[in-house]
Amino acid sequence: YWVVLRRRAKRLQKFEEQFPEAMDALARCIRAGNTVGAGMELLARECPAPLSAEFRRVADERTLGMSMDQALSNLANRIPIAEV
C-alpha cells in the first residue's frame, strides 16, 4: 500500500512540475489559431509522461464524443492538484 501511495505522490509531483509549461504551450497553440482540442493532442504527443498520458486521455475522451467540459472535469478528478 505504501509503495502505491509513494508512486502516486511522485507521479503527481512530476505532473505538477510539467503543468505550467504545458499550459504555456497550449496558450501558444491557441494564439497560433489552433483549437483547444488540437492543442490537447499536441500536448499528448509532445510532452513527457505523465502529462502526455493524461492529455492523451482527455483528447481520446473528446474524440469519443464527450464534451470538453466533461473531459476536463474528469482530468481534474483524476489529478487532485489545485492548478488543474
N, C-alpha and C positions, 0 to 999 in steps of 0.2 A: 504494500500500500504506500509506504513512504517513497519507494522508488518511483512509483507512478506520479505521486504528488511533486516530487523533485523534478522529474522530466517535464511535467506540465508547467511548473514555475519557470524553468529555463526556456521553454518554448514561448511562453507569454512574454518573458523579458526580451527575447530576441525579436518577437513581433513588435513590441513597444519601441525598440530601438530603430527598427526599419520603417515604422509607420510615418513619421514626419517626412522622410524623403519620398515615400510613395505618394503622399498627398500632394507634395510639390510637383512630382511627375504627372499626377493626374490633372492638376491645375494647368500645367503647361500644355498637356494634351488637349484639354478643353479650349484653351486660348488659341490653339492652332486650328480649331474648327472641327475637331472630332467630337463624337457624342460621349456621354459618360460610360455607356456600355462598351464602346471601343477602347476607352481609357482603362476600364477594368480588365479587358482582355489583354491589353498591352502590359499592365502590371502583372498579370498572371504569367505572361511569357517571359518578361524581362527581369523581374525581381527575384532575389534569392528566397529559399524556403526559410521560414514557414509562411511568410507573407504571400508568396506566389500561390501556395496551396489554398489559402483562404480566399484570395481574389479569384482563383480559378473556380472555386465552388460558387461564388457569387455570380460569375459570368455564366456558369452552367445552369444555375437556377433561373437566370434571366432567359437563357436560350430555351429552356423547357417551358416558358410561359409565365413564370412568376413575375409579379410586379417588382420594380426596382425598390420600392419602399419595403416590401416584404423580404426581399433578398438581403437588403442592408440591415433590416431588423434581425434576421437570422444570424448575420455576421456579428452583430452586437451581442446577441445571446450566446454565441459560441466563444467570443473573445471578451471576457469581462474586464475591459480596460476602459477607463473614463473617456479617453480620447476617441475611441471608436463610437 
